[in-house]
Every structure is written in C-alpha cells, then in structure tokens.
Amino acid sequence: MPITANSRWRKGDRDAGAREGHNEQTREMRRAWAVAALAPVEEQILAALAAGGRIAEVAEAHGVTSVALHGRASWDVDWSRRLDAALMEGRDETLDHGRRGTYRHQGCRCPECRAAQHS
C-alpha cells in the first residue's frame, strides 16, 4: 500500500505536503456528505423556493439548514445556479431588490439582495 500525504498526516507528520493531502481528502469527504444529505430533498427544496418560500423555513422543513444550502453553493457551481434561479423565480416582486434593507428587514435572499448585503 503506497504511503500518501494523507496517511503521513495520520501518522503525525505536519509538513505542508501532509497537511495539503489531509485537507484535500477531508474536503472531498465533506463535499460528498453534503451532496448525499441534500440529494433526497434538493428538488423539493428548489420547488418550494421557486414557489416563494423563505430559504430558512424551506430548509428547516426539509431537515437541513440554510447554511448547508449556501455552503454547497460556494463550491458546487451547478447547485449555485439552480438555487439562485429558484430564489429569483420565487422572490416577492413587490419588494425593492438589490438593497441591504430588503435583505435585512424583508428577508429576501435573492442574488441581488445577497450581493447588496455583502458589498
């Protein structure tokens, strides 16, 4: 069995190569868990968001967190596009989007309001 950077980390080596090998393996593992956790409910979540549901409420109703949804969007480009499309479809058109106040006070999480909040 070959000695990999990750196995060196597990044996106690703390050099840059061992650390990177360990980080890469755990990153892949956590991402696989995230995909598996959402797989059974992701279409229902997207449909509920497209129907106008609030992301925190929809996530809770499906046994996940809004942090899990946004966290996956930070590294899964396809999920990010689908999530943003659902949020855009379900957003309340009576609100003034693209403003920090709309994010904070009305709870809109569409891409425009998120961008305003985080700018």
Secondary structure, DSSP 8 states (H G I E B T S, - for coil): ----HHHHHHTT--SHHHHHHHHHHHHHHHHHHHHHHHTTTHHHHHHHHHTT--HHHHHHHTT--HHHHHHHHTT-HHHHHHHHHHHHHHS-TTS--S-HHHHHHS---SHHHHHHHT-
